[in-house]
Amino acid sequence: MKRTLTIGGVAVGLLAAALATPSTSSAAGDVKSVPLAASGIAAKNIVAYWLAEDAANLIAATPYNVETKVVAKHVSTGGPAPDSKPGVVPAIGDEKKATAKSKNVNLPKTTGKVFFLGTDGKPHWATATSVQSQYRNLVATAGHAVYDTESNGQTLDYWVFIPGYYEGKTPWGVYVGKQAFTHYDYDVYEDGDRDYAFVTVYNGLKAPHDGIPAGNHRPSKVFTDGGTGWQQIGGWQEVSKEVYDQYFGWDTFIGDTDKVFANGKWHYFVWKFADAGRLGDNVGGQGLAYNQKVGKATFVFGYPSGSHPDGNYAYSGKTLKWSYGKTFAASAPARKAEELIGIKSSFTGEGAIGSSWLIGYKSNRRLGYLNGVTIGVSDTDGNNRYDTSVSPYFDGETYGVYSKAKNLWSGSIA
């Protein structure tokens, strides 16, 4: 038997029996891959954009609110179904199953914010999490927090992941996206059932001191050896004109390059970043679960922000929050989504997009299995308060997309 109710116009099935006909596992042709920052210099320019002017663009970024409200006009009886046998990928450091239990909810270090430029050209952020991969360099989030669904472009620009971000601080560095992976059906048809993405990231970058100098600040250089040589002070590094030209110009507001005329010629400088290491080595990485039964107890971790429909400003988006409950089947035909899962949660949509849904979460180890990502929120009882979050159902096709990304090396760009 299956009962159906409407979530603000979204049909939600409460299942007690079999679901829809299973689909087949993901083939190579079902995976779409797009480069984000194809070179180390491109990645450094992206970090410079975010860290310049004392991280002004990070601080000015606003929560991403594209496609956050899940509202549909038609009731659907669809729901998720496994397309193959259930499977799990262990978390980083949890390859041997841990049995310890804890009553406290310790927040995972793996969750952080992704920053990018929206189609309005302004800086925005959403939520994402580090997941297991061969080179410990993989991030999972909602598909529309990576791919441009507004202007039908390829991907959102200047994409970075910052675990533990707080008011301009980047405790474990800034991780620039190298390659984005999603399902072909999401990239081409914006299929809501495939609204997830996996992104490989370069090693983190951090400025040697407090960040890139503001504005057109001259390199901290002094003459030595009777005025014939240079002594570097601070984070500037002299490079050739050819290398310099691949960076943003010195007279931009970025402030990551500069040039000085001395000894009868121009000397060119770029800001020298330090290598923060691999993402998974620094914060760990969650495992992955797919083709799981609906109804599992699940923790949702994210950075909700903004107000409820009644105007109540519930979350600031500054700190990591969590909610807990059991999943249920859902669908949202207006979002081209017939096989979603839902969970009772008071998270508001802005900023919470991409929040990690973890099953089997061990609070003492701060590890579990990623089994969903928030793609929208809804008010199910019409009281003008969001009470439900929804995610794509992770099945064998999700694992197929993950498998294309999990073994790709990215490396250091410092």
C-alpha positions as CSV (number, residue, x, y, z in Angstrom):
1,M,0.0,0.0,0.0
2,K,1.2,3.5,-0.7
3,R,-0.2,6.8,0.6
4,T,0.4,10.1,-1.2
5,L,0.3,13.6,0.3
6,T,1.2,17.0,-1.2
7,I,4.2,19.0,0.0
8,G,3.3,22.5,-1.0
9,G,2.1,21.0,-4.2
10,V,4.8,18.3,-4.1
11,A,3.6,14.7,-4.0
12,V,5.2,12.7,-1.2
13,G,4.6,9.0,-1.1
14,L,4.8,7.1,2.2
15,L,5.7,3.6,1.2
16,A,4.9,0.4,2.8
17,A,5.5,-1.9,-0.2
18,A,7.3,-2.1,-3.5
19,L,8.2,1.0,-5.4
20,A,8.6,1.8,-9.1
21,T,10.4,-0.3,-11.7
22,P,14.2,-0.2,-11.1
23,S,16.3,1.5,-13.7
24,T,19.7,0.3,-15.0
25,S,23.1,1.2,-13.6
26,S,24.9,4.2,-15.0
27,A,27.0,3.6,-18.1
28,A,29.9,5.7,-19.3
29,G,27.7,7.7,-21.6
30,D,25.4,8.7,-18.7
31,V,28.2,10.8,-17.0
32,K,28.8,14.4,-18.0
33,S,32.2,15.9,-17.1
34,V,33.2,19.6,-17.4
35,P,36.5,21.3,-16.4
36,L,36.3,24.1,-13.8
37,A,39.9,25.3,-13.6
38,A,42.1,23.5,-16.1
39,S,45.5,24.8,-15.0
40,G,47.3,25.8,-11.8
41,I,47.5,29.5,-12.8
42,A,43.8,29.6,-13.5
43,A,43.2,28.0,-10.0
44,K,45.5,30.6,-8.4
45,N,43.6,33.4,-10.1
46,I,40.4,32.0,-8.6
47,V,41.8,31.9,-5.1
48,A,43.2,35.4,-5.6
49,Y,39.6,36.6,-6.4
50,W,38.3,35.2,-3.1
51,L,41.1,36.1,-0.8
52,A,42.0,39.6,-2.1
53,E,41.1,42.7,-0.1
54,D,41.1,40.7,3.1
55,A,38.7,38.1,1.6
56,A,36.2,40.8,0.7
57,N,34.4,38.6,-1.9
58,L,34.1,35.7,0.5
59,I,32.6,38.0,3.1
60,A,30.3,39.7,0.6
61,A,28.9,36.4,-0.8
62,T,25.2,35.7,-0.3
63,P,23.4,32.4,0.0
64,Y,22.5,30.8,-3.3
65,N,18.7,30.7,-3.6
66,V,18.2,29.4,-7.1
67,E,15.6,26.6,-7.3
68,T,15.3,26.3,-3.5
69,K,11.5,26.2,-3.1
70,V,10.0,22.8,-4.1
71,V,6.5,23.6,-5.3
72,A,4.6,21.6,-7.9
73,K,1.1,21.9,-9.4
74,H,0.4,18.3,-9.9
75,V,0.3,15.3,-7.5
76,S,2.5,12.4,-8.5
77,T,2.6,8.9,-7.2
78,G,6.2,8.3,-8.2
79,G,9.0,7.3,-5.8
80,P,12.5,6.0,-5.6
81,A,13.5,2.4,-6.1
82,P,16.9,0.6,-6.0
83,D,18.3,-0.2,-9.5
84,S,20.7,-2.8,-8.3
85,K,22.0,-4.2,-5.0
86,P,22.6,-1.8,-2.1
87,G,26.2,-0.7,-1.7
88,V,28.5,1.4,0.4
89,V,31.9,3.1,0.1
90,P,33.7,3.5,3.5
91,A,34.7,6.9,4.7
92,I,38.3,8.1,4.8
93,G,39.8,6.5,7.9
94,D,36.8,4.3,8.5
95,E,37.7,1.5,6.0
96,K,37.6,-0.8,9.0
97,K,34.1,-0.7,10.5
98,A,33.9,1.2,13.8
99,T,31.6,-0.1,16.5
100,A,31.8,2.7,19.1
101,K,28.7,4.8,19.7
102,S,28.2,8.3,21.0
103,K,25.1,10.2,22.2
104,N,26.6,13.6,21.4
105,V,26.3,15.0,17.9
106,N,29.7,16.2,17.0
107,L,29.6,18.2,13.8
108,P,31.7,16.8,10.8
109,K,34.8,18.6,9.7
110,T,34.0,17.4,6.1
111,T,31.2,19.9,5.6
112,G,31.9,23.4,4.4
113,K,30.8,26.0,1.9
114,V,31.2,26.2,-1.8
115,F,31.6,29.7,-3.3
116,F,31.0,30.7,-6.9
117,L,29.8,33.5,-9.1
118,G,26.1,33.3,-9.9
119,T,24.6,34.2,-13.3
120,D,24.1,37.7,-11.8
121,G,27.9,38.0,-11.7
122,K,27.9,38.3,-7.9
123,P,29.5,35.9,-5.3
124,H,27.3,33.3,-3.7
125,W,27.7,30.2,-1.6
126,A,26.0,26.9,-0.9
127,T,26.9,23.7,1.2
128,A,29.1,20.8,0.2
129,T,31.0,17.9,1.8
130,S,34.3,16.0,1.3
131,V,33.8,12.4,0.3
132,Q,36.0,9.3,-0.1
133,S,38.2,9.1,-3.1
134,Q,41.6,7.5,-4.2
135,Y,43.4,10.8,-4.0
136,R,41.3,12.4,-1.2
137,N,40.3,15.2,-3.4
138,L,36.5,14.9,-4.0
139,V,33.5,17.1,-3.0
140,A,29.8,16.3,-3.3
141,T,27.0,18.9,-3.5
142,A,23.8,19.6,-5.4
143,G,24.0,19.7,-9.2
144,H,22.7,23.2,-9.4
145,A,25.4,24.4,-7.0
146,V,27.9,23.5,-9.7
147,Y,26.1,23.6,-13.1
148,D,24.5,26.7,-14.5
149,T,20.8,26.1,-14.7
150,E,19.8,29.7,-15.0
151,S,21.5,30.8,-18.2
152,N,22.1,27.3,-19.6
153,G,25.8,27.8,-19.5
154,Q,28.2,25.0,-18.5
155,T,29.2,25.6,-14.9
156,L,29.3,28.3,-12.3
157,D,32.5,30.3,-12.4
158,Y,35.2,30.7,-9.7
159,W,34.1,27.5,-7.9
160,V,35.9,26.8,-4.6
161,F,35.3,24.6,-1.6
162,I,36.2,25.9,1.9
163,P,35.7,23.5,4.8
164,G,35.2,25.2,8.2
165,Y,34.7,28.6,6.6
166,Y,33.7,31.4,9.0
167,E,33.6,35.1,8.3
168,G,36.5,35.2,5.9
169,K,38.6,32.6,7.7
170,T,39.8,29.5,5.8
171,P,41.2,27.2,8.5
172,W,42.1,24.4,6.1
173,G,42.7,26.4,3.0
174,V,40.8,27.1,-0.2
175,Y,40.2,24.1,-2.6
176,V,39.6,25.1,-6.2
177,G,37.4,22.8,-8.3
178,K,39.3,21.1,-11.2
179,Q,36.6,18.8,-12.8
180,A,32.9,18.5,-12.3
181,F,30.9,15.4,-12.8
182,T,27.1,14.9,-13.0
183,H,24.6,12.7,-14.7
184,Y,24.0,13.4,-18.4
185,D,20.3,13.7,-17.7
186,Y,20.9,16.6,-15.3
187,D,23.3,18.4,-17.5
188,V,21.1,18.1,-20.6
189,Y,17.5,17.9,-19.3
190,E,17.9,19.3,-15.7
191,D,16.4,16.1,-14.4
192,G,15.7,16.8,-10.7
193,D,16.3,13.1,-9.9
194,R,19.9,13.6,-10.9
195,D,20.5,17.0,-9.2
196,Y,23.9,16.0,-7.6
197,A,27.5,16.6,-8.6
198,F,30.9,15.4,-7.6
199,V,33.9,17.7,-8.1
200,T,37.6,16.9,-7.9
201,V,39.6,19.7,-6.3
202,Y,43.3,20.7,-6.3
203,N,45.3,20.7,-3.1
204,G,44.3,23.5,-0.9
205,L,46.0,26.9,-1.2
206,K,46.6,29.4,1.6
207,A,48.4,32.7,1.7
208,P,51.7,32.7,3.6
209,H,50.5,35.4,6.0
210,D,47.1,37.1,6.4
211,G,46.1,37.1,2.7
212,I,46.8,39.0,-0.5
213,P,47.5,42.7,0.0
214,A,44.6,45.0,-0.7
215,G,44.4,47.1,-3.9
216,N,47.5,48.0,-5.9
217,H,49.9,47.4,-3.1
218,R,53.5,47.3,-4.3
219,P,55.6,44.1,-3.7
220,S,57.6,44.3,-0.5
221,K,61.0,44.3,-2.1
222,V,64.3,45.9,-1.2
223,F,67.6,46.3,-3.0
224,T,70.6,44.3,-1.9
225,D,74.1,43.7,-3.2
226,G,74.7,47.4,-3.9
227,G,71.4,47.8,-5.6
228,T,71.8,45.0,-8.1
229,G,69.6,42.3,-6.5
230,W,66.3,41.6,-4.8
231,Q,65.4,40.3,-1.4
232,Q,61.9,39.0,-1.0
233,I,59.9,40.1,1.9
234,G,56.5,38.6,2.5
235,G,54.6,36.5,-0.1
236,W,55.7,38.0,-3.4
237,Q,57.6,36.0,-6.0
238,E,59.4,37.3,-9.0
239,V,58.5,35.6,-12.3
240,S,59.1,36.0,-16.0
241,K,56.9,38.3,-18.2
242,E,55.4,35.3,-19.8
243,V,54.2,33.8,-16.5
244,Y,53.1,37.2,-15.3
245,D,50.8,37.7,-18.3
246,Q,48.9,34.6,-17.4
247,Y,47.7,36.2,-14.2
248,F,45.3,39.0,-13.6
249,G,46.9,42.4,-14.4
250,W,48.6,44.2,-11.6
251,D,46.3,47.2,-11.9
252,T,43.2,45.2,-11.2
253,F,41.5,45.2,-7.8
254,I,42.6,41.6,-7.3
255,G,46.1,42.7,-6.2
256,D,47.7,39.3,-6.8
257,T,50.3,40.6,-9.3
258,D,52.5,43.7,-9.6
259,K,55.4,45.1,-11.5
260,V,58.2,47.4,-10.6
261,F,60.7,49.3,-12.9
262,A,64.3,49.2,-11.6
263,N,67.8,48.8,-12.9
264,G,66.6,49.8,-16.3
265,K,64.0,47.1,-16.7
266,W,60.6,45.8,-15.5
267,H,60.5,43.2,-12.8
268,Y,57.3,41.1,-12.5
269,F,55.8,39.6,-9.4
270,V,52.9,37.3,-8.4
271,W,51.6,36.5,-5.0
272,K,53.1,33.2,-3.7
273,F,50.6,30.8,-2.1
274,A,51.4,28.0,0.3
275,D,50.2,24.4,-0.3
276,A,47.6,23.4,2.3
277,G,47.6,19.7,1.3
278,R,44.9,17.3,0.2
279,L,41.4,17.9,1.3
280,G,40.8,14.4,2.6
281,D,44.0,14.4,4.6
282,N,43.0,17.7,6.3
283,V,39.3,17.1,7.1
284,G,38.6,13.5,6.2
285,G,35.9,12.3,3.8
286,Q,32.5,10.7,4.2
287,G,31.6,7.4,2.7
288,L,28.9,6.9,0.1
289,A,25.8,4.7,0.2
290,Y,23.4,3.9,-2.6
291,N,20.3,1.8,-3.3
292,Q,19.4,2.0,0.4
293,K,15.9,1.4,1.7
294,V,13.8,4.4,2.2
295,G,13.1,5.1,5.9
296,K,16.6,5.1,7.2
297,A,17.6,7.4,10.1
298,T,19.5,10.3,8.6
299,F,21.5,13.3,9.8
300,V,21.5,16.4,7.6
301,F,24.4,18.8,8.0
302,G,24.4,22.2,6.3
303,Y,24.5,26.0,6.5
304,P,20.8,27.1,6.2
305,S,20.2,30.8,5.9
306,G,17.4,33.2,5.3
307,S,13.8,33.3,6.4
308,H,10.7,31.1,6.4
309,P,7.8,32.2,4.2
310,D,6.2,33.9,7.2
311,G,9.3,36.2,7.5
312,N,10.8,34.5,10.5
313,Y,14.6,34.7,10.1
314,A,15.6,31.3,11.6
315,Y,19.2,30.8,10.4
316,S,22.1,33.1,9.8
317,G,24.1,30.7,7.6
318,K,27.3,31.5,9.6
319,T,27.6,28.2,11.4
320,L,27.0,24.5,10.6
321,K,23.6,23.2,11.7
322,W,22.1,19.7,11.8
323,S,18.7,18.0,11.7
324,Y,17.7,14.4,12.1
325,G,14.9,12.1,11.0
326,K,13.9,9.2,8.8
327,T,13.6,9.5,5.1
328,F,10.4,9.0,3.1
329,A,9.7,8.8,-0.7
330,A,8.8,12.0,-2.5
331,S,8.5,13.5,-5.9
332,A,8.3,16.9,-7.5
333,P,7.0,16.7,-11.1
334,A,7.4,20.4,-11.7
335,R,11.1,20.0,-11.0
336,K,11.3,16.9,-13.3
337,A,11.8,14.8,-10.2
338,E,9.9,11.5,-9.7
339,E,12.3,9.7,-7.4
340,L,13.2,11.9,-4.5
341,I,13.5,11.3,-0.8
342,G,12.4,13.7,1.8
343,I,13.1,14.3,5.5
344,K,11.4,16.5,8.1
345,S,13.6,19.5,8.7
346,S,13.2,23.1,9.6
347,F,16.2,24.2,7.4
348,T,15.4,27.2,5.2
349,G,16.5,26.8,1.6
350,E,19.1,29.5,1.1
351,G,22.6,28.2,1.8
352,A,21.3,24.7,2.7
353,I,21.4,23.6,-0.9
354,G,24.0,20.8,-1.1
355,S,23.7,19.9,2.6
356,S,25.0,16.3,3.3
357,W,22.5,13.5,4.2
358,L,24.5,11.0,6.2
359,I,23.3,7.6,7.3
360,G,25.2,5.4,9.8
361,Y,26.8,8.6,11.2
362,K,29.3,7.9,14.1
363,S,29.4,11.0,16.2
364,N,32.7,10.1,17.9
365,R,34.4,9.6,14.5
366,R,32.3,12.3,12.7
367,L,31.9,9.9,9.8
368,G,29.1,8.2,8.0
369,Y,27.8,7.5,4.5
370,L,26.5,10.2,2.2
371,N,23.1,9.1,1.0
372,G,21.7,12.4,-0.4
373,V,22.2,16.1,-0.9
374,T,19.6,18.8,-0.3
375,I,18.2,20.3,-3.5
376,G,15.1,22.1,-2.1
377,V,12.9,22.7,0.8
378,S,9.1,22.9,1.2
379,D,6.3,23.9,3.5
380,T,4.1,20.7,3.7
381,D,1.3,21.9,6.0
382,G,0.8,25.4,4.7
383,N,1.7,27.2,7.9
384,N,4.4,29.3,6.1
385,R,7.2,27.5,7.8
386,Y,9.6,25.2,5.9
387,D,9.4,21.7,7.4
388,T,10.8,19.4,4.8
389,S,14.0,19.0,2.8
390,V,14.3,16.9,-0.4
391,S,17.2,15.1,-2.1
392,P,17.7,12.9,-5.1
393,Y,17.6,9.2,-4.3
394,F,21.1,7.8,-4.6
395,D,21.1,4.7,-6.7
396,G,23.4,2.8,-9.0
397,E,23.5,5.6,-11.5
398,T,24.7,7.9,-8.7
399,Y,27.4,5.5,-8.0
400,G,28.3,5.4,-11.7
401,V,28.9,9.2,-11.7
402,Y,30.9,9.0,-8.4
403,S,33.0,6.2,-9.9
404,K,34.1,8.4,-12.8
405,A,35.3,11.0,-10.4
406,K,36.7,9.1,-7.5
407,N,40.0,7.9,-9.1
408,L,41.2,11.1,-10.8
409,W,44.3,12.9,-9.5
410,S,44.5,16.7,-9.3
411,G,47.6,17.5,-7.2
412,S,49.3,20.6,-5.9
413,I,49.3,24.0,-7.6
414,A,51.2,26.0,-5.1
